[in-house]
Amino acid sequence: MSVFTEHTAETAPAAVRRTMEGVQGRFGWLPTGVALMAESPQLLTGFLTASAGFEQTDLAPLEREVVILAVSTTHECHFCVALHTGKLHQLGASTELIAALRSATELPELRLEALRRFTLAVMEHRGAVPDDQLDDFLAAGYQPRHALDVVLGVGAYTISTFTNRLTRAPLDPPLAAHAWTPAA
């Protein structure tokens, strides 16, 4: 039995009820990860604010998903990998790209692979990315601003992945087709 409450818009703290209704409206259902985050209005608001900020960066939608999947697979968040696999399908990502992201292996597109490697370097080095790895990222056509955008994405989705793992967020039925487990 979990000590965390899976809230609805009706049972959540008043401070996040409208926010939850908005999320439910966007998805057509309330993701369990959001329902569990609602126990802490500050956590839910912080994640959604950081995530919305990440969505406004200069990184293209597919590039943002590369960052999110790099964080999600590294942190072994089954919920995030499934949810964002669905997003990759909506974006029209190739089967090869999706498979590589889910298996945390080299991506078929060199520029996206440079982004994935840089995201991993940000996490591995806790931001102190070695110059040669930053140079590789910039040589792939990214700008210094994009490096900072990656940091925002890592931060936002670290909140989500850690919360989903702590609360043991179950996979929602709409995500079942994209279920994922980490490689052994």
C-alpha positions as CSV (number, residue, x, y, z in Angstrom):
1,M,0.0,0.0,0.0
2,S,1.3,3.4,-1.0
3,V,1.6,6.3,1.5
4,F,0.9,8.7,-1.4
5,T,-2.6,9.8,-2.4
6,E,-3.7,9.7,-6.0
7,H,-5.8,12.8,-6.1
8,T,-8.6,13.8,-8.4
9,A,-9.4,17.5,-9.2
10,E,-12.0,17.2,-6.5
11,T,-9.8,15.7,-3.7
12,A,-6.6,17.7,-4.5
13,P,-5.5,20.6,-2.4
14,A,-7.5,23.7,-3.5
15,A,-4.3,25.4,-4.8
16,V,-4.0,22.9,-7.7
17,R,-7.5,21.9,-8.5
18,R,-7.8,24.2,-11.5
19,T,-4.4,23.1,-12.7
20,M,-5.4,19.5,-12.5
21,E,-8.5,20.2,-14.5
22,G,-6.4,21.9,-17.1
23,V,-4.0,18.9,-17.4
24,Q,-7.0,16.6,-17.6
25,G,-8.5,18.7,-20.4
26,R,-5.2,18.6,-22.4
27,F,-4.8,14.9,-22.1
28,G,-8.4,13.8,-22.0
29,W,-7.6,12.0,-18.8
30,L,-5.6,12.7,-15.6
31,P,-2.2,11.1,-15.7
32,T,-1.5,9.3,-12.5
33,G,1.8,11.0,-12.2
34,V,0.0,14.4,-11.9
35,A,-2.6,13.0,-9.5
36,L,0.2,11.8,-7.2
37,M,2.2,15.1,-7.5
38,A,-0.9,17.0,-6.4
39,E,-0.3,16.0,-2.8
40,S,2.3,18.8,-2.8
41,P,0.9,21.8,-4.7
42,Q,4.3,23.3,-4.8
43,L,5.8,20.2,-6.4
44,L,3.1,20.0,-9.0
45,T,3.2,23.7,-9.8
46,G,7.0,23.7,-9.9
47,F,7.1,20.8,-12.3
48,L,4.4,22.2,-14.6
49,T,6.0,25.6,-14.6
50,A,9.5,24.2,-15.4
51,S,8.0,21.9,-18.1
52,A,6.1,24.8,-19.7
53,G,9.3,26.8,-19.7
54,F,11.1,23.9,-21.4
55,E,8.3,23.8,-24.0
56,Q,9.1,27.4,-24.8
57,T,12.8,26.9,-25.5
58,D,14.4,27.2,-28.9
59,L,14.7,23.4,-29.0
60,A,12.3,21.9,-31.6
61,P,9.6,19.5,-30.2
62,L,11.5,16.4,-31.3
63,E,14.7,17.7,-29.7
64,R,12.9,18.3,-26.5
65,E,11.6,14.7,-26.5
66,V,15.2,13.5,-27.0
67,V,16.2,15.4,-23.8
68,I,13.2,14.0,-21.9
69,L,13.8,10.4,-23.0
70,A,17.5,10.6,-22.2
71,V,16.5,11.8,-18.7
72,S,13.7,9.3,-18.3
73,T,15.6,6.2,-19.5
74,T,18.6,7.2,-17.3
75,H,16.4,7.6,-14.3
76,E,14.5,4.4,-15.2
77,C,11.0,6.1,-15.1
78,H,8.6,3.7,-16.8
79,F,5.8,6.2,-16.6
80,C,7.7,9.0,-18.3
81,V,9.2,6.7,-21.0
82,A,5.7,5.4,-21.9
83,L,4.1,8.9,-21.9
84,H,6.8,10.5,-24.0
85,T,6.9,7.5,-26.4
86,G,3.3,8.4,-27.2
87,K,4.4,12.0,-27.7
88,L,7.1,10.8,-30.1
89,H,4.5,8.9,-32.1
90,Q,2.3,12.1,-32.2
91,L,5.3,14.0,-33.6
92,G,5.8,11.4,-36.3
93,A,9.2,10.2,-35.1
94,S,10.7,7.2,-36.9
95,T,10.4,3.7,-35.5
96,E,14.2,3.6,-35.4
97,L,14.5,6.8,-33.5
98,I,11.9,5.8,-30.9
99,A,13.5,2.4,-30.5
100,A,17.0,3.9,-30.0
101,L,15.7,6.4,-27.5
102,R,13.9,3.7,-25.5
103,S,16.9,1.5,-25.4
104,A,19.3,4.4,-24.7
105,T,21.4,3.6,-27.7
106,E,23.0,5.7,-30.4
107,L,20.4,7.6,-32.4
108,P,20.2,7.3,-36.2
109,E,20.4,11.1,-36.7
110,L,23.8,12.7,-35.9
111,R,22.4,16.0,-34.6
112,L,19.9,14.3,-32.3
113,E,22.6,11.9,-31.1
114,A,24.8,14.9,-30.2
115,L,21.9,16.3,-28.2
116,R,21.3,13.0,-26.5
117,R,25.0,12.7,-25.6
118,F,25.2,16.2,-24.3
119,T,22.1,15.6,-22.1
120,L,23.7,12.5,-20.7
121,A,26.9,14.5,-20.1
122,V,25.0,17.2,-18.2
123,M,23.5,14.6,-15.9
124,E,26.7,12.6,-15.5
125,H,28.9,15.6,-14.7
126,R,26.2,17.4,-12.8
127,G,26.5,20.3,-15.1
128,A,30.3,20.5,-15.2
129,V,30.4,19.2,-18.8
130,P,34.0,18.8,-20.1
131,D,34.9,21.3,-22.8
132,D,35.3,18.6,-25.5
133,Q,31.8,17.4,-24.9
134,L,30.4,20.9,-25.0
135,D,32.4,21.6,-28.2
136,D,30.9,18.4,-29.8
137,F,27.4,19.7,-29.0
138,L,28.1,23.1,-30.4
139,A,29.8,21.5,-33.5
140,A,26.5,19.7,-34.2
141,G,24.9,23.1,-34.8
142,Y,23.6,23.9,-31.4
143,Q,24.1,27.3,-29.7
144,P,25.2,28.0,-26.1
145,R,21.6,28.9,-25.4
146,H,20.6,25.3,-26.3
147,A,23.0,24.0,-23.7
148,L,21.1,26.0,-21.0
149,D,17.8,24.8,-22.5
150,V,19.0,21.2,-21.9
151,V,19.7,22.1,-18.3
152,L,16.1,23.3,-17.9
153,G,14.8,20.1,-19.5
154,V,17.0,17.9,-17.2
155,G,15.8,19.8,-14.2
156,A,12.1,19.7,-15.1
157,Y,12.2,16.0,-15.9
158,T,14.3,15.0,-13.0
159,I,11.4,16.4,-10.8
160,S,9.0,14.2,-12.8
161,T,11.1,11.0,-13.0
162,F,12.1,11.1,-9.3
163,T,8.5,11.8,-8.2
164,N,7.1,9.0,-10.4
165,R,9.7,6.6,-9.0
166,L,9.1,7.7,-5.3
167,T,5.4,7.4,-5.6
168,R,5.6,4.2,-7.7
169,A,3.2,5.8,-10.2
170,P,1.3,3.0,-12.0
171,L,1.1,3.1,-15.7
172,D,-2.2,4.6,-16.9
173,P,-4.3,2.4,-19.4
174,P,-3.9,5.0,-22.2
175,L,-0.1,4.4,-21.9
176,A,-0.2,0.6,-21.9
177,A,0.7,0.4,-25.6
178,H,4.0,2.1,-24.8
179,A,4.9,0.2,-21.6
180,W,8.7,0.1,-20.9
181,T,11.0,-1.6,-18.5
182,P,14.7,-0.8,-18.1
183,A,17.2,-3.2,-19.7
184,A,18.6,-5.6,-17.2
